Amino acid sequence: MALILKIFRNQNGNRYGILLGNYLTCTVLAGILMPKGEAGLPVGGLTAGSLTAGSLTAGGITWLCGICAGILFVAGLVSMQGSVGKNGAILTSAFSKLGLIVPLLVSVLFFGERVRMIQIPGIILVLAAFLLISFDSEKAPAVKGGKVYPLLLLAVLVFCGGGDAMAKVFEETGQRAWDGMYFLILFAAAACLTLVLLLAEKKRSGKKVIGKEFAAGFLVGIPNYFSSSLLLKALTGLPAFVVYPCFSAGTLLLVTLIAVPVFKERPGVKTWTGLACITAALILLNI
């Protein structure tokens, strides 16, 4: 996802075009891949055999979690767009990754998960790595006037982390037969909200959706859907203190290792140190 977005970062169309293409693709995939029969519920709604109090409760939880996750997904992207202009891309990106603090806190405070002693150094290494990488440039702290806008950074952390945390909330409170419906609701809600933002942006600036950007949204949507789906599956069999740090740190490690040869990016010493911390953290978290 990050690599595709990087390729299309300099387009001049409506900034929500690629996001709308992304969420529409995710919605279609969720509908196509939704389990049928005993493994799940049909797209059309409840079956006669599912009209029980438990199923209706599960349906309500699914709708609530899906809509909340869709709103948080879009809010995270919008807050990142606002923060990039004020705080710079490096600091904003670091705080979006530090959002893993949110699902970890949710897991401890609401679902009684306990972190093992051997995992604590791994989590500390992940957080330290993101901070190292965020300041691996003379440009990192050089935002406009040297001023940092902490409320914007906090919004990035909360919304991005909250979107990821909803997978844990649904895994704990929902029923797994409703996984397909959860993703359908999530991405449909995100698509509807993005469409509203797109139309508002078009009215404000007059910018239209560029076809190439919308098509890029299709390419982004495929890994986006499977990223969310596999995150939920991982949470089914593994504790959050393993899944979320690996999810965030592993993504950053993979993208960096691809960006260096493909886009000729040249990370500095702090970034390579941070990546070494991430590698050690992934080992500690998975022991």
N, C-alpha and C positions, 0 to 999 in steps of 0.2 A: 504493500500500500504506500509506504513512505517513498519508495523508489519511483513509482508511477506518478505520484503527486509532485515529486521533484522535477520530473521531465516536463510537466505541464505548468510549472510555477509562473512562467512569464507571459501567460495568455492574457488578453485584454477584455475578455467577455465578462458576463455576469459571474461573480465569484461563487455563486451558489449552484451554477450549472453542473459542475463536476460532482458536487455533493448530491444533487437530486438524481443524477444518473446512477450514482453509487447506491443510494437507498432504494431506488426503484428496482435495480438489479437484485439487491438483497431480498426485497419483498417477493419478487418473482421466484427466486431460488427457494425461499422459505415455503412458498406455496407448492412448488414442484416436489420438493424433497420431504414434505410433511408425511409422516407415516400414516398409513391407512389401516382400517380394521382394528384388530386387537392391540396393535402397537401404538395406536394413537387415535385421534379424532379427525373426521373429515373437515375439509375447509368450510363446508356449508354450515356447520354448526354442530349441535349436540345430536347424538343418536338416541333412539328410544330407550336403549338399555343404559344410557349414561345419565338419565334423569333421576339421579339420586342426590340426597343432600350433600354427600361428599363430593360428587362430581361438580355440582353447582358451586360449591365452595372453591374447588380447584379452579373452576372456570373464572370465578371472580378474582382469585389471586393471580391467575395468568394474565387477565386483562390489566389489572392494576400494575403488576410488575412490568409488563410489556410497555404500557404507555409511559410509566415513569422512566424506564430505561431509554425509550426513544427520545423523550424530552432531554434527558441528561446527555445523551450522545450528541445531540445538536447543540445544546448549551455549551458543551465542552469545546466543540469546534468554533463556535461563535466567540467564546471568551478567549480562545487562543488567537483568533484573528485580531481581536481588540488589543490583546497584550503584546503581540509581535510589534505593533506600531509604537507602543510606549516603552516596552521593556527589552525589545530585541528578540530575535528568533532563538538564540542559544538559551537564554534564561527561561524563556517561555517553554521551550521543549523540555528542559530539565524539570520544571515544575509539573508538566503534564505527566512525566514518568514518575516523579515523586508522589503522584496521586495514588500509587499502590499503598500508601499509608492508610487511605480511607477503607478499602476492603479488608485490610488486616485488622483495623480497629473494629470494624463491623463484626468480623468473625470472632474477635475476643469478647466484645461487650454484649453481643446479642445471641451468639450461637455457641458460646462456651469453649471455643477452641483454645488449646494451650500450645505454646511454642516450646519445643525441646531445646535444651541448653546448646546443643551443637548447631542449631539453626540460628541462634542469636548473632554470632559473628558473621554469618552469611548475610543476614538482613542488614547489619551495620555496614558491611562491605558494599552492598548494593547502593544504599543511600549515599555513602561516601563517594562511590564511583560517579553517580549522577552529579553530585556537587563539583567534583573535580572536572568532569567533562564540560559542565556548564560555564566554567571560567577558564577554559583552555583557549584563550584568545585575548589579545589586548582589546578586542572589540566587544568582548562579552559584557563588561560593566559600562561600556561607553554608550549608554542610551541617551536620549535627548536631554541635554543639559546635565548629564550625569545623574539624573533623578530616576529612582526606581518607584514603580507604582505597586505597592504590596497587595492592595485589595484586588487588583487585576490578577496578580500571580496566585493569590489565594483562591480566586474564582476558578482559575485554570485547574488548580490542584483538586478542588472539591468536586467540580463538575466532571472532569475526566476520571478521577478516582471513583466518583459516585456511579458513573455509567458502568465501570467494570464491576463495582460492588453488587450491582443488581443481579449479576449472574449467581453470586453466592446467595443472595436473598431468595431468588427463585428456586435454587437448588435445595435450600433448606425448607422453604414453606410451600412450594408447589408440588405437583405430581409429574413424574417424568413422562407419563403418557401425553402430557400437554406441551412437551418441548417444542414441537413444530409450530403449534399455535402461538406459543410465547414469542418465537422469532418472527412469525408473520405479523403479529400485533406490533412488536417492537419496531421493525423496519418500516411498516406502513405508517405508524405514528411519526417516525422520523422523516419519512418522505413527505407527509402532509405538512409538517411544520417547516421543512426546508422549502417547499413550494410557496408557502406564505412569505417566507423571508426573501425568496427569489423575486416574487412579484413586487414586494415592497422596494427591493433594491432596484428593480427595473423602473419603477415609478420615480424613485429618487434620483437615479443617475442616468437613466435611459439606456443602460447597458443590457444587451440581449445575450441569450445563451449561444455560445459558439458550438457548432456541431461536433468539432473535434474534441472539445472539452467534455461534452455530454457523453461521447463515445469512450473517453478516458474514464469516466465514471463507471462505465460497465466493467472495465478492467480492474478498477479499484474494488468494485462491489463483490467480485468473486472471492478474493482473499478476505475481504471484510466479513462476509457471511461465515466462511469456514473458520475464521479466527474466533468469532463469537461462539459458534457452535462447539468448536473443540475446547474452548475455555470452559464452557459449561460441563462438557464430558470429563475434562480433567478434574474439575472440582468434585465430581461424583466419586472418584476413587482416591483422590489425594487431598491433603489438608491445604487450606488457603495459604499457610506460611511457606509452602513449597511452590504452589501454583503461581501466585501473583508475582513474587520476585523473579521467578524463572521466566514468566510471561513478559515482564517489562525488560529485564536485563537481557534475556535471550534475544528479544527483538532488536534492541540497540546494538548488541554484539554482531548479529547477523547483518544488519543494515550497514554498519560501519565496514565490515569486512568485504561487502559487495561494493560499497561506494568508493573505496580506495582504488581498486583497479578499474572500475567501470567509469566513474565520474572524475577520476584523478584527484580526489580529495586528499589532503595531506594533514591528518590529525597531528596535534602537537604532543609533547611529552606527557602532559596531564591527561590527555585523552587515552594514550596508550597505557598509562598507569591505571586509569579508570577501567579500561577494558581488562587489564590483568586482574584487577579487583573483582570484576564481574565473573571472570572465568573461575577464580577461586571460590566466589560466593555460590556459583551454580554447583560446584562440587560439594561444598559444605551442606547446601540445602537438600541435596539428593542422597546424602549418606543415610 
